[in-house]
Amino acid sequence: MALDTAIVIDGKAVAARVRADVAAQVRGLASASWRTPGLATILIGDDPASAVYVAAKRRACAEVGIQSFHHALPGDVTRAEVLALVDRLNADADVSGILCQLPVPAHLDGAEITNRIAPDKDVDGLTTVSAGRLALGLPGLRPCTPAGVMVLLAEAGVELRGAVAVVLGRSNLFGKPMGQMLLAADATVIASHSRTVDLPSVCLQADVLIAAVGRPGMVTADWVKPGATVVDVGINRTGGGLVGDVDFDRVKHVAGAITPVPGGVGPMTIACLLRNTLLAAGADGVSRRSA
Ligand code: NAP
């Protein structure tokens, strides 16, 4: 039986609240004469999309009062030069968080550069140590997009304890950490991927269905349990514009709540990057706290 229309979870509004909260905390630090949090960004080469992403992150920092330290390196920079820069930033007390925009040029190893970042400054939450902390349930900085999904679910009042959560996609960037965060919130988690047999039946079990596959409109209405919460992480550029992995127009008549694309998960990623930078600054005295 189809429900009327799902509640649309407004990621833009939630992200604005997270940013406002970060801004207020940064102002509070300034009045307490605490060091202003600082984010160092490393951009290697001249990939236009990467330049746009880094510019957006720097703008977002400026809006909430976080300092940004930008390092634009030429596309032919050597491995040793990049690693030496990361080492300098690791040792710089004004730098609370560091990110290296991926992908990097082919002669460099993005994983090696990421892993050189000190785990307590790893605001993207992508180092091996951060992944290990998450897997072991230890405090640490969490990857921004799944952290953003957790904030959206909390704001939408979605009960995770005991819920069946199906995560579609198992990337290191999103699917795996998402599954672990849901597990930590006491959901019963099913990780699914391209080798999963009968995906529609698996997805139909979900009280919370999170799609991150990069396939436009793959999740159709008949994959969704009536009343389920559907979170669409996909960002696919098509001739018809930006679309998610969920067939929003049909699924909204079955789901209880759903995130749109754009305006759902997307805005949460940068908001959580700002929040991670604040946490990494140790502003509240618990810098190792989980996000
Ligand atoms: P990814 O590394 O390409 O991983 C895609 C995952 O989807 C893989 O686990 C893959 O399975 C699975 N998959 C692909 N085709 C499938 C199919 N037909 N059936 C079942 N599973 C399938 O991608 P990602 O980095 O996780 O990103 C996924 C999507 O989220 C992309 O659209 C990306 O743009 C978006 N994204 C958005 C944000 C944001 O800020 N909103 C952040 C990150 C990602 P295998 O492992 O078996 O290959």
Residues whose N, C-alpha, C, O or C-beta is under 5 A from the ligand:
A	BS01	NAP	T145 G169 R170 S171 L173 F174 G175 H193 S194 R195 A212 V213 G214 V233 G234 I235 N236 V265 G266 T269
